[in-house]
Amino acid sequence: MKRNLFSKAWLAVLVLAVTGLMAACVMPSPAPVPNQPQADQTQAVEPAPAGDTGSETITLYVGPNREPCVGVAPQICYQVKDTPDGEYTLFYDEIDGFEYEPGYDYELTVEKTTVPNPPADASAFQYTLVEVVNKTPAAPTATLEGTTWQLIAYLDAAGNLTLPYRESPATLTMADGQAGGNTGCNNYFGSYTLDGDSLTFGPMGATMMACPEPQAMQEQAYLAGLENVASYAIVGNQLHLFNADGEIIMAFEPQQSTSLTGTVWSATMVNNGNQAVTSLVIGTEITAIFGDDGSLTGSAGCNNYTTTYEVDGDSISIGMGASTMMFCAEPEGVMDQEAQYLAALETAATYTISADRLELRTADGALAVSYVAAGEATAATPAETGDDTRAPDAEPVDEATMVALRNMTYTNIAVTDTVTLTNGVYTSTVSPDVPVEIYVESTDYAAAGELDGVPSVATILVSNGGGSGVFYDLAVVQEQDGQPVNVATTLLGDRVSIISLYIVDNQVVVDMITQGPDEPMCCGTLEVVNTYELQGNELVETASESVGTVDQGPTNESIVGVLWEWVETAYSNDTTLSVDDPSKYTMLLNDDGTANFQIDCNMGGGTYELDGSTLRLDVSTMTRVACPEGTLSDVFVRELNAAATFVMDGPDLILNLFADAGNMRFRMSENQPAAAADATAAPELSAQGIVTPTLTQPASAADILNKPWQWVAFTDPINGTQDVANPASYTVQFQSSGIARILADCNHGAGGYTIDGSSISIEIGAMTRAQCAADSQGDTFTQYLGGAATWFVDGEDLYIDLFADAGTMKFSPAS
């Protein structure tokens, strides 16, 4: 039986599907540009004349499956590697003369030829098969039975292969003649018959919940498709199902599921008890954390709740829960939703996990609650003593308690009488006439133990009332009538630094750094260990021991004008985030109060304020290039903006984050800022590293259109001016039609541009994906173009300034 594993319909629909996914998830939507003629996708690249091309013979190892990818346009790519033990990468070109058959591992000898002057949408190389050295059947990586398969493509009602609804992919599990799973909306079940590679399914039964239209259409086509299955094949890690004509009608991959326990689940849909499933009220969040000990805790939208659960296979039972008793007036409907959610939990009879989604269903198969994984649940640990040993009798603080601490009422706070935290934060404006905001935040410092024989938890809050003070309060919480209550609070000090917190011998012990005699509030150096007793509804300091002084810390001048590289952040919960390449995340504080940042593939700018050891940063602008997967850009910017104070640890700079959330460690870069540019040069380098024109005559857009410009240099405030090694390999041409033609080393492409006076924006569009030499600046070139902000002409040269004073690109006319 001949099987058409990748028919034209398969390819066409995957192209459409991947286009949608890329638009939604990968690249920002480009600005509208004038109509652009489409390149002829079927046009063959003519071999270059002899003598004008370079060629080499290479070895490629080709994998057993092809994958969707995006080159000039969405396509299906080979998976290749250079060595047998290497990692597969996507290969965007075709190999002339190679007849690919899925399910085999190939070793090929290929001739790689350079194509001179290829079109903008074509590869710079041509690949021709020399020899198939080896063709070996690939060993399956999963078994048909006993694996939970997740649908990745199926035949829709129109007879086209398409991708499943991304929010609810269907699943299939087979064992002992019984098949079942989820259609993306309802659970289904039935029988199957297996004989060699022949596979047929019997009629399927399913639950009857009403589904939104996308899932309903998918469900109908999916169940109809199962009735047409005649055979199967496992190709690498994929399961392919075929009809009687040998045509593929479904494809699956093994499902990678999230664990029920140890995960913070965020609710997406709740059964309201009136035979309807509804999404959450806008502005609310419902969470669930299933503990290994059988506890279930979380937020019901307004109040925190706690209960127990039991599982047996895919069966689950959830007991009647208890919750705090707050009333939330806003958003409207939150209290009704909370009651519906807590009632829905008690109806749960089964659970399923599909990838990062959890569904609780009733005994009748109706959806009770659906969730999506929002992160890992981590239990808080008791603080450590100064000698890095656990405090005597220290008890761990579980996640449920930490959630309660972040969502309760506290009294006698330094900046106000009473606050109620929501997800760890309270904010309030003093009055309409006084634009001062009160801010209170919980910290990760918490310790459990007994005070006066009563189980208690001590925690630390940090607050600001609009001035320079940052106040730390010690609060004690005990259970009263089944609810956590703040029974006492006392002020620890202004701009102190907490070292540890624990409860021992019926006392709360705080080790911290505060101000010594005659020291300013900003710059305390005295380490003290204070002991507090709970006396009635007050925390009374019973002892204070001076341990010694710490280093005064650096002067302002010691950190300004230095290029710092982010190495790691150590968080207060004893976890550490390490930076793989610190040179991609840098900070430079300038003498004039401005700051420059490299944020992975983007450049940024902003301001800073220094007052003693207090450092406040504001990353206000940055370029908008989409960095590769795994970037730490968002974390870097968020933590810079949360900087509160700084200290030096040997040669390293430590930024202490607000509310003792953690410490960012920076090291001095080996590439410190270069000396000022030659003052005699025509372009001048400003303090921000931006080239300014020496001519005042305004330029017209017509002066730069319809001519190729080659990139000759780049100037930034960190490294000064750097010449481009091979300017002819990096060109851009702005056409009157609004199209920008781009040559980026071994790749070509196009995009759109807009010029408005001296402002310019460039949207990088389709680019070829050839693998350029290791020292190529192709990616950097396109990233800089994507960050263009303004332009000017100086003499015969074109200059483009990037966003956030990140640098200036210099171009000269190309021949």
C-alpha positions in Angstrom: 0.0 0.0 0.0 1.5 3.3 -1.1 1.2 6.1 1.5 1.3 9.8 0.6 2.8 11.1 3.8 3.2 14.7 2.7 0.5 15.4 0.1 0.0 18.8 -1.5 -2.9 19.4 0.8 -0.8 18.6 3.8 1.8 21.2 2.7 -0.6 23.8 1.7 -2.6 23.8 5.0 0.6 23.6 7.1 1.8 26.7 5.3 -1.4 28.5 6.2 -1.4 27.3 9.8 2.2 28.2 10.4 1.6 31.6 8.9 -1.1 32.2 11.5 1.0 30.9 14.3 3.9 33.0 13.4 1.7 36.1 13.2 0.3 35.4 16.6 3.3 34.2 18.5 6.6 35.0 16.9 6.8 38.3 15.0 5.1 41.6 15.6 2.6 42.6 12.9 4.5 44.7 10.3 3.2 48.1 9.4 1.2 48.3 6.1 3.4 48.8 3.1 2.5 49.3 -0.6 1.7 46.1 -2.6 4.8 44.1 -3.2 5.1 41.8 -6.2 5.3 38.2 -5.1 8.4 36.3 -6.2 7.7 33.2 -8.4 8.0 30.4 -5.9 8.4 27.8 -8.6 11.2 29.6 -10.5 14.4 27.5 -10.5 17.7 29.0 -9.6 19.9 28.8 -12.6 23.4 27.4 -11.9 26.0 30.0 -12.0 28.5 30.1 -14.8 31.7 28.2 -14.3 34.4 30.2 -12.7 31.9 32.5 -10.9 30.9 30.1 -8.1 32.6 28.3 -5.3 31.6 24.8 -4.3 32.5 22.3 -1.7 31.4 18.7 -0.9 29.8 18.3 2.5 28.1 15.5 4.6 24.6 16.0 5.9 22.7 13.7 8.2 19.0 13.9 7.5 16.4 12.9 10.1 13.3 10.7 9.7 10.7 13.5 9.9 10.2 16.9 8.4 8.9 19.8 10.4 7.0 23.0 9.7 9.3 26.1 9.4 9.4 29.6 8.1 12.0 30.8 5.6 11.0 33.3 2.9 7.6 31.8 3.4 6.2 29.0 5.6 7.3 25.6 4.4 8.3 22.1 5.4 12.0 21.7 6.4 14.3 18.8 6.6 16.0 18.2 10.0 19.8 17.9 9.4 23.0 17.8 11.4 26.7 17.8 10.5 27.8 14.9 12.6 26.0 11.7 13.8 26.1 12.8 17.4 25.0 16.4 16.7 21.7 18.1 17.3 19.2 18.4 14.5 18.6 21.8 13.0 16.1 23.0 10.4 17.3 23.0 6.8 15.5 25.6 4.7 16.8 24.6 1.2 16.0 21.8 -1.2 18.6 19.2 -2.1 18.4 18.6 -5.9 18.2 15.0 -6.8 17.3 13.8 -3.3 14.1 11.6 -3.1 13.1 11.8 0.5 11.1 9.1 2.2 10.0 9.7 5.8 10.9 7.1 8.5 14.6 6.8 7.5 17.8 8.3 8.8 20.0 9.4 5.9 23.7 10.1 5.5 24.2 12.2 2.3 27.2 13.5 0.4 26.1 16.9 -1.0 27.7 19.5 -3.2 27.2 23.0 -1.9 27.5 25.7 -4.5 27.5 29.5 -4.0 24.9 31.2 -6.2 26.1 34.6 -7.4 23.6 37.5 -7.1 20.6 35.4 -6.0 17.2 37.1 -5.9 16.2 38.7 -2.6 13.9 35.8 -1.8 16.3 33.0 -2.8 19.1 31.1 -1.0 22.7 32.1 -1.5 23.6 28.4 -1.9 22.4 25.5 -4.1 22.6 21.9 -2.8 22.9 18.9 -5.1 22.9 15.3 -4.1 26.2 13.5 -4.8 25.5 10.2 -3.1 23.2 8.5 -0.5 25.8 7.0 1.7 23.4 5.3 4.1 19.6 4.9 4.4 18.5 3.3 7.7 15.0 2.7 9.0 14.5 5.0 12.0 13.7 3.2 15.3 10.3 4.4 16.7 10.6 6.4 19.9 7.2 5.6 21.2 4.8 2.7 21.1 1.2 2.7 19.7 -0.4 1.4 22.8 0.2 2.8 26.2 1.2 6.3 24.9 -0.9 9.4 25.2 -0.8 10.9 21.7 -1.6 14.5 21.0 -3.1 15.5 17.7 -0.8 17.7 15.5 -2.7 17.6 12.2 -6.0 16.1 10.9 -8.3 16.0 7.8 -11.0 18.6 8.2 -14.5 18.4 6.9 -13.4 19.9 3.6 -10.8 17.2 3.1 -7.8 19.3 3.9 -5.2 18.5 6.5 -5.0 21.2 9.1 -3.6 22.0 12.5 -5.8 21.4 15.6 -7.2 24.2 17.7 -4.2 25.3 19.6 -5.9 25.9 22.9 -7.5 22.4 23.0 -5.7 19.7 20.9 -7.3 16.3 20.8 -5.7 13.3 22.5 -5.7 9.6 21.9 -4.8 6.7 24.2 -5.1 3.0 23.3 -4.7 -0.1 25.5 -6.2 -3.6 25.5 -8.6 -2.9 22.7 -10.1 0.3 24.2 -9.4 3.8 22.9 -10.3 7.1 24.4 -9.2 10.6 25.0 -10.5 14.2 24.5 -11.6 15.8 21.3 -10.6 19.2 22.5 -14.0 19.7 24.2 -15.6 16.4 25.1 -14.2 13.1 26.3 -14.7 10.1 23.9 -14.3 6.4 24.2 -14.7 3.2 22.0 -12.9 0.1 20.8 -10.2 -0.5 18.3 -8.8 -3.6 16.4 -5.1 -4.0 15.7 -3.6 -6.5 13.2 -0.1 -5.9 12.2 -0.1 -2.3 10.8 -3.8 -2.5 10.2 -5.9 -0.4 12.6 -9.6 0.2 12.8 -11.8 2.0 15.3 -15.3 1.1 16.3 -18.1 3.7 16.9 -17.1 6.2 19.4 -19.3 7.5 22.3 -18.7 10.9 23.8 -19.9 13.3 26.5 -22.4 15.9 25.3 -21.0 19.2 26.6 -21.7 22.1 24.2 -18.5 23.3 22.6 -17.4 26.7 21.1 -17.4 26.6 17.3 -13.6 26.0 16.7 -13.6 23.0 19.1 -17.0 21.8 17.8 -15.7 21.7 14.2 -12.5 20.0 15.3 -14.5 17.4 17.3 -16.8 16.6 14.4 -13.9 16.1 11.9 -11.8 14.2 14.4 -14.4 11.6 15.3 -15.3 11.2 11.7 -11.7 10.7 10.9 -11.3 7.9 13.4 -14.0 6.0 11.6 -12.0 6.1 8.3 -8.7 4.9 9.8 -7.4 1.7 8.1 -3.7 1.5 9.1 -1.0 3.3 11.0 2.8 3.9 11.0 5.1 5.2 13.7 7.7 7.5 12.0 10.3 8.6 14.5 8.3 10.2 17.3 5.1 10.7 15.2 2.0 8.5 14.8 0.5 8.6 11.3 -3.0 7.3 10.7 -4.0 6.4 7.1 -7.3 5.8 5.3 -7.9 2.8 3.0 -6.3 4.6 0.1 -3.0 5.0 2.0 -3.5 8.7 2.5 -2.6 10.3 5.8 -5.6 11.6 7.6 -4.2 12.3 11.1 -0.8 12.8 12.8 0.1 12.7 16.5 3.1 13.2 18.7 3.6 11.9 22.3 2.0 14.3 24.7 4.3 16.1 27.2 2.2 16.7 30.3 2.6 18.9 33.4 2.5 17.2 36.8 -0.7 17.6 38.9 1.3 18.4 42.0 3.9 21.0 42.4 2.2 23.3 39.8 0.3 26.5 40.2 -2.8 26.0 38.1 -4.7 29.1 36.9 -8.4 28.6 36.1 -9.7 29.5 32.7 -13.3 28.1 32.7 -15.7 27.4 35.6 -19.0 25.5 35.6 -21.6 28.0 37.0 -23.9 25.2 38.2 -26.6 26.2 35.6 -25.4 23.7 32.9 -23.0 26.3 31.5 -19.3 26.8 31.5 -18.1 30.4 31.6 -14.8 32.2 31.4 -13.5 34.2 34.4 -14.7 37.7 35.3 -12.2 40.1 33.7 -9.6 41.2 36.3 -9.9 38.1 38.5 -7.6 35.2 39.0 -8.4 31.7 40.4 -5.6 29.4 41.3 -5.2 25.8 42.6 -2.1 24.1 44.0 -2.3 20.3 44.6 0.2 19.4 47.3 2.0 16.0 47.5 0.4 15.7 51.0 -3.2 15.7 49.7 -3.8 19.4 50.3 -5.4 21.7 47.8 -4.9 25.4 48.3 -5.2 28.6 46.2 -7.1 31.8 45.6 -10.8 31.6 44.7 -10.7 35.1 43.2 -11.3 37.1 46.4 -10.6 34.8 49.3 -8.0 32.1 49.8 -9.2 28.6 50.3 -7.9 25.3 51.5 -9.2 21.7 51.3 -8.1 18.1 50.7 -8.1 15.8 47.7 -7.6 12.2 46.8 -6.7 10.6 43.4 -6.9 7.0 42.2 -5.8 6.7 38.6 -7.7 9.4 36.8 -10.3 9.6 39.5 -10.3 12.5 41.9 -12.4 13.6 44.9 -12.2 17.0 46.5 -13.5 17.6 50.0 -15.5 20.6 51.3 -13.1 23.5 51.7 -12.6 26.4 54.1 -11.8 29.9 53.0 -11.1 33.4 54.4 -14.1 35.6 54.8 -13.2 38.8 53.0 -15.8 40.6 50.8 -14.6 42.0 47.4 -17.0 44.5 45.8 -14.9 44.7 42.6 -14.8 43.4 39.9 -18.5 43.0 39.7 -19.5 39.4 40.0 -16.3 38.1 41.7 -18.2 36.9 44.8 -20.7 34.9 42.7 -17.9 33.4 40.7 -16.0 32.4 43.8 -19.0 30.6 45.2 -19.5 28.8 41.8 -15.9 27.8 41.7 -15.8 26.3 45.2 -19.0 24.4 44.5 -17.6 23.1 41.2 -14.5 21.7 42.9 -16.7 19.4 45.1 -18.3 18.0 41.9 -15.0 16.8 40.4 -14.9 13.1 39.8 -12.1 12.7 37.1 -9.2 14.7 35.9 -7.1 14.8 32.8 -3.9 16.7 32.0 -3.1 17.5 28.4 0.3 19.2 28.0 -0.1 22.3 30.3 -3.8 22.1 30.7 -5.8 20.5 33.5 -9.5 19.6 33.4 -11.7 18.5 36.3 -14.9 16.8 35.2 -18.0 15.6 36.9 -19.1 11.9 37.1 -21.3 12.7 34.0 -18.4 14.0 32.1 -19.3 17.6 32.3 -16.5 20.1 32.7 -16.2 21.4 36.3 -13.1 23.6 36.0 -10.3 23.9 33.4 -6.9 25.3 34.2 -3.6 26.2 32.5 -0.3 25.8 34.2 1.0 29.1 35.4 4.3 28.0 37.0 5.9 25.8 39.6 4.7 25.9 43.2 7.6 26.3 45.6 7.4 25.9 49.3 8.9 28.8 51.3 11.8 27.7 53.6 12.7 29.2 57.0 15.2 31.9 57.0 18.8 31.0 57.8 21.0 32.3 60.6 24.1 34.4 60.0 26.3 31.3 60.2 24.4 29.6 57.4 22.8 26.9 59.7 19.1 26.4 60.3 17.7 28.1 63.3 16.9 25.8 66.2 13.3 24.4 66.0 12.8 26.2 62.7 9.7 25.0 60.9 9.0 25.3 57.1 6.4 27.7 55.9 4.2 26.0 53.3 2.9 27.5 50.1 -0.7 27.8 51.4 0.5 29.9 54.3 2.6 32.1 52.0 -0.5 32.6 49.8 -2.4 33.6 52.9 0.3 36.0 54.1 0.1 37.7 50.6 -3.7 38.1 50.8 -4.6 39.3 54.3 -5.1 42.4 56.4 -2.3 44.0 58.4 -2.5 46.8 61.0 -0.1 49.4 62.4 2.1 49.5 59.3 4.7 52.3 59.2 3.0 54.3 56.5 -0.7 53.7 57.4 -2.9 52.1 59.9 -4.5 49.2 58.1 -3.8 47.6 54.7 -5.2 44.5 52.9 -2.8 42.9 50.5 -3.9 41.4 47.2 -1.3 39.1 45.7 1.2 40.6 48.0 0.7 44.3 47.2 -1.3 47.2 48.5 -1.4 50.7 46.8 -3.5 53.8 47.7 -3.4 57.5 46.9 -3.3 59.7 49.9 -6.0 62.1 48.5 -7.1 63.4 45.1 -5.3 66.7 45.9 -2.0 65.0 47.0 -0.5 62.8 44.2 1.4 60.6 46.7 0.9 56.9 46.6 1.2 54.6 49.6 2.8 51.3 48.6 3.0 48.2 50.8 4.4 44.8 49.7 5.0 41.4 51.3 8.4 39.8 51.2 9.5 36.2 51.0 10.9 36.4 54.6 8.7 34.2 56.7 9.3 31.9 59.7 7.1 29.5 61.6 7.2 28.5 65.3 5.4 29.0 68.6 4.9 32.2 70.5 3.5 31.9 73.9 2.7 28.3 73.0 0.6 29.3 70.0 1.5 28.3 66.5 2.6 31.5 64.8 4.2 32.9 61.6 6.4 35.9 61.5 6.9 37.8 58.2 8.3 41.1 57.0 6.5 43.9 55.1 8.1 46.8 53.2 6.4 50.1 52.5 6.9 53.5 51.1 4.7 56.6 51.7 5.9 58.7 48.8 9.2 60.0 50.3 12.7 58.6 50.3 12.0 56.3 53.2 11.7 52.5 52.7 10.2 51.1 55.9 10.4 47.5 57.1 7.8 46.1 59.5 7.8 42.8 61.4 4.3 41.2 61.6 3.1 38.2 63.5 0.2 36.1 62.3 -1.8 33.6 64.3 -5.0 31.6 63.6 -8.2 32.8 65.2 -11.5 31.1 64.6 -10.0 29.3 61.7 -8.7 32.4 60.0 -5.2 33.9 59.9 -5.0 37.2 61.8 -2.3 39.8 62.2 -2.0 40.0 66.0 1.0 42.4 66.3 3.3 44.6 64.1 6.3 46.6 64.9 8.7 48.8 62.9 12.2 47.4 62.3 13.6 50.6 60.7 14.0 52.7 57.6 16.2 51.4 54.7 17.5 48.4 56.7 18.7 45.2 55.1 17.4 41.9 56.3 19.8 39.0 56.8 17.6 36.4 58.4 14.3 35.8 60.3 13.4 32.9 62.6 11.3 32.0 65.6 13.0 30.2 68.5 12.3 29.8 72.2 9.0 31.7 72.0 10.8 34.7 70.5 11.2 36.3 67.0 14.8 36.9 66.0 15.8 39.4 63.3 19.3 39.7 62.0 19.7 42.9 59.9 21.9 45.8 58.9 20.8 49.2 60.2 22.2 52.7 60.8 24.9 53.2 63.4 25.6 56.4 65.3 25.9 59.5 63.0 25.2 57.4 59.9 22.8 58.7 57.3 19.6 56.8 56.7 20.7 55.7 53.2 24.0 54.1 54.3 23.8 52.0 57.4 26.6 49.6 58.2 25.8 48.3 61.6 24.7 44.6 61.8 22.4 43.9 64.8 20.4 40.9 66.0 17.2 42.0 67.6 14.9 39.7 69.7 11.1 40.3 70.1 8.5 38.9 72.4 4.7 38.8 71.8 3.2 40.5 74.8 -0.6 40.8 74.4 -1.1 42.5 71.0 2.3 44.1 70.9 5.8 42.9 69.8 8.3 44.1 72.4 12.0 44.3 71.7 13.7 42.4 74.5 17.3 42.4 73.3 19.5 44.0 70.7 23.0 42.7 70.1 25.5 44.6 67.9 27.4 42.1 65.7 29.8 44.5 64.0 30.0 46.8 61.0 30.0 45.9 57.3 32.0 47.7 54.6 30.8 51.2 54.0 30.4 50.3 50.3 31.5 52.0 47.2 31.3 55.7 46.3 29.1 56.9 43.4 32.1 57.5 41.2 33.2 53.9 41.5 30.3 52.5 39.5 29.7 55.4 37.0 31.4 55.2 33.6 31.9 51.4 34.0 30.4 48.8 31.7 28.8 46.1 33.9 27.7 42.7 32.8 24.9 40.8 34.5 26.1 37.5 35.9 23.3 36.2 38.1 20.4 37.1 40.4 20.2 35.4 43.8 16.6 35.5 45.1 15.4 35.5 48.7 13.9 32.1 48.3 17.3 30.5 47.9 17.1 30.1 44.1 19.5 31.6 41.7 19.1 32.6 38.0 22.4 32.3 36.2 23.0 34.2 32.9 24.6 32.1 30.2 26.1 35.0 28.3 26.6 38.0 30.6 28.0 40.1 27.7 24.4 40.2 26.2 23.1 42.0 29.3 25.0 45.1 30.2 24.6 48.4 32.0 26.5 51.7 31.7 25.8 54.6 34.0 26.9 57.9 32.4 28.1 61.0 34.2 25.0 63.0 33.1 22.5 60.8 34.8 21.6 58.8 31.7 22.1 55.0 31.4 22.6 52.7 28.5 21.7 49.1 28.4 22.3 46.1 26.2 19.2 43.8 26.7 20.1 40.6 24.8 19.4 41.5 21.1 18.1 45.0 21.9 19.6 48.3 23.1 18.0 50.4 25.8 18.3 53.7 27.4 17.0 55.5 30.5 18.1 57.4 33.6 19.3 56.7 37.1 19.5 58.4 40.5 22.3 57.9 43.0 22.1 58.9 46.7 24.8 57.3 48.8 24.2 53.6 48.4 20.7 54.1 47.1 20.4 53.5 43.3 17.2 53.9 41.3 17.1 52.9 37.6 14.5 53.7 35.0 14.7 51.7 31.8 12.4 53.9 29.7 13.1 53.1 26.1 14.5 50.2 24.1 14.6 48.8 20.6 11.9 46.2 19.6 13.7 43.3 18.0 12.3 39.9 18.8 15.1 38.0 20.6 15.6 34.2 20.3 13.6 31.8 22.6 15.0 31.7 26.1 15.9 35.3 26.3 16.1 36.9 29.7 15.2 40.4 28.4 12.0 40.8 30.4 13.6 39.6 33.6 16.6 41.9 33.2 14.5 45.0 32.6 12.1 44.2 35.4 14.9 43.7 37.9 16.8 46.8 36.9 13.6 48.8 37.5 13.3 47.2 40.9 16.8 48.2 42.1 16.9 49.9 45.5 20.5 50.0 46.8 23.9 48.8 45.8 27.0 47.4 47.4 30.4 46.1 46.1 31.5 42.5 46.7 35.1 42.7 45.8 35.2 43.8 42.2 31.6 42.9 41.6 28.6 45.2 41.8 25.5 44.0 43.7 22.1 45.6 43.1 19.8 44.9 46.0 16.2 44.7 44.8 13.2 46.4 46.4 11.6 44.5 49.3 14.6 42.2 49.6 13.4 40.3 46.6 17.0 39.4 45.6 20.4 40.6 44.5 21.6 41.1 41.0 25.4 40.5 40.6 27.3 42.3 37.9 31.0 42.0 36.9 33.1 44.5 35.0 33.2 43.8 31.3 36.5 43.2 29.5 35.3 45.7 26.9 35.1 49.0 28.7 33.9 52.2 26.9 36.3 53.4 24.2 37.9 56.8 24.2 36.1 59.7 22.6 36.1 59.7 18.8 38.5 61.9 16.9 37.2 65.4 17.1 38.4 66.2 13.6 36.1 63.6 12.0 33.1 64.9 10.2 30.5 63.1 12.4 30.7 63.9 16.1 30.0 61.5 18.9 27.7 62.9 21.6 27.8 62.0 25.2 25.0 59.4 24.5 27.1 57.8 21.7 24.9 59.2 18.9 26.4 60.6 15.7 25.2 64.2 15.0 25.5 65.8 11.6 28.0 68.6 10.9 25.8 70.0 8.2 22.5 71.8 8.8 21.1 71.6 5.3 18.0 69.5 5.5 17.8 66.3 3.4 14.9 65.0 1.4 13.7 61.4 1.4 14.4 61.5 -2.3 18.1 61.8 -1.6 18.2 58.2 -0.2 15.6 56.4 -2.3 16.3 53.9 -5.1 20.0 53.5 -4.5 21.9 50.8 -2.6 23.6 51.8 0.7 26.3 49.7 2.2 26.9 49.6 6.0 30.4 50.9 6.8 30.4 51.6 10.6 28.5 51.5 13.8 28.9 53.9 16.8 27.5 53.2 20.3 28.2 54.8 23.7 29.9 51.7 25.0 32.4 50.7 22.3 32.7 53.9 20.3 33.0 53.5 16.5 33.5 50.1 15.0 34.2 49.6 11.3 32.3 46.9 9.3 34.7 44.3 7.9 33.0 43.8 4.6 30.5 46.7 3.9 29.5 45.3 0.4 27.9 42.3 2.2 25.5 44.4 4.2 23.3 46.7 2.1 19.9 48.2 2.1 17.9 49.9 -0.7 14.8 51.9 0.0 12.5 51.7 -3.0 9.9 54.3 -3.9 7.2 51.6 -3.5 7.9 51.4 0.3 9.9 48.2 0.0 13.3 47.9 1.6 15.6 45.4 -0.2 18.2 43.9 2.3 21.4 42.0 1.8 22.6 40.6 5.2 25.8 38.7 4.3 24.8 35.3 2.9 21.0 36.1 3.2 18.7 38.3 1.3 15.3 39.6 2.1 12.8 42.5 2.1 10.7 44.6 4.4 8.7 47.7 4.6 9.8 51.2 5.7 8.1 54.5 6.5 9.8 57.9 6.4 8.2 60.9 8.0 10.5 63.9 8.0 13.6 62.8 9.8 11.9 59.8 11.4 12.3 56.4 9.9 10.9 53.0 10.8 11.9 49.7 9.2 10.0 46.4 9.5 12.1 43.4 8.6 10.0 41.0 6.6 10.9 37.8 4.8 14.6 36.8 4.9 16.4 33.7 3.7 17.8 31.5 6.5 21.2 30.3 5.1 23.9 29.6 7.6 26.5 32.3 7.2 30.1 32.2 8.5 30.8 32.3 12.2 32.0 35.9 12.1 28.9 37.1 10.1 27.2 40.3 11.3 24.0 39.5 9.3 21.8 39.1 12.4 23.2 42.2 14.0 22.6 44.2 10.8 18.9 43.2 10.6 18.5 43.8 14.3 19.9 47.3 14.0 17.7 48.1 11.0 14.7 47.0 13.0 15.6 49.5 15.7 15.8 52.5 13.3 14.4 55.8 14.7 15.8 58.8 12.8 18.0 59.5 9.7 20.1 62.2 8.2 22.7 62.7 5.4 26.1 64.1 6.0 28.0 64.7 2.8 27.5 61.5 0.8 26.9 59.3 3.8 23.6 58.2 5.3 23.3 57.9 9.1 20.5 56.0 10.9 20.1 56.6 14.7 18.5 53.7 16.7 15.9 53.9 19.4 16.9 54.8 22.9 20.2 56.4 21.9 21.4 52.9 21.3 23.8 53.8 18.5 24.2 55.0 14.9 24.6 53.1 11.7 26.7 54.8 9.0 26.2 53.9 5.3 28.0 55.0 2.2 26.7 54.6 -1.4 27.3 51.1 -2.7 28.7 50.5 -6.2 
